[in-house]
Amino acid sequence: MINKDTVSEWFRGLQDRICGSLEQLDGKATFKEDNWDYHDTGGGRSRVIENGAVIAKGGVNFSGVGGAMPPKLLQLLKVDAGSEEPLTFFATGVSIVLHSQSPQVPIIHMNVRYFETSNGIWWFGGGIDLTPHYVKPDLAKEFHEGLEAVCAAHDASYYPKFKEWADNYFYIPHREETRGVGGIFFDRLRATDGFTKVDRWAFVQSVGDAFADLYRHQVEQTRGLPYGQAELEWQKLRRGRYVEFNLVWDRGTKFGLETNGRTESILMSLPPQANWVYDYQAAADSEEQRTLDWLKKGIDWKDYQLIK
């Protein structure tokens, strides 16, 4: 039976498995755990890893919180309170952001989540996306092929739909560029269009289980690549773009802050250092300019050579 308790416990286990995999991959740093209580019911486990051989700063957070539905939450989620009094909610999930030491190793993000209310509304959401400091099209292709395989195991329509959703969501309008090479993004998956709750939950589990291998492959292909001070300065600029998206446009960050969420856990997604250079212009035909050229919506990364 799929209920909030079984989903929450599975997410706890996912956090454990991913943290173990990341510690093994990094080989130096370990996670520090911070347990916290929600102001109504439930709480979470924030785990942060810093100053590793691969990971400069990263977080793998679990939460399972609930209680009376605040009016602000009703407004943000556009949930109809109906006639039941009082309306309550429960939300649980795992959220991950990893910032690398090397500018050759990409930033990666994943979130899988479940939400329900006491009047019977429920949905799943989540996604995975990749933000390279230097876009390497072959690795972007492999990343998207991996995500397509995860999606295809459940429904062939998932990847193209959720890939487009990610392109549109992980976009920085004031820069007119995507945050990275995208991935998949989905929200409010319910028992609709022939899908059952069992179907949706199985898909979300597959996304969560895919994360460690997808990231490990990216790290193994890039951790040994050389870099110098110029690449480190570029990394700080790209981290700045990441900060801009998360603080200005990311709905999850704004939702957490506007609903009195735990600030430290919400802002764990920010990098250890970032930089902003006034009117920065990449040199023509440089690796930096080539990366900027790739930060566009609608690229078919599985066939990228056709649209260079």
Order of alpha helices (4+ residues) and beta strands (2+ residues): alpha-beta-beta-beta-alpha-beta-beta-beta-alpha-alpha-beta-beta-beta-alpha-alpha-alpha-alpha-alpha
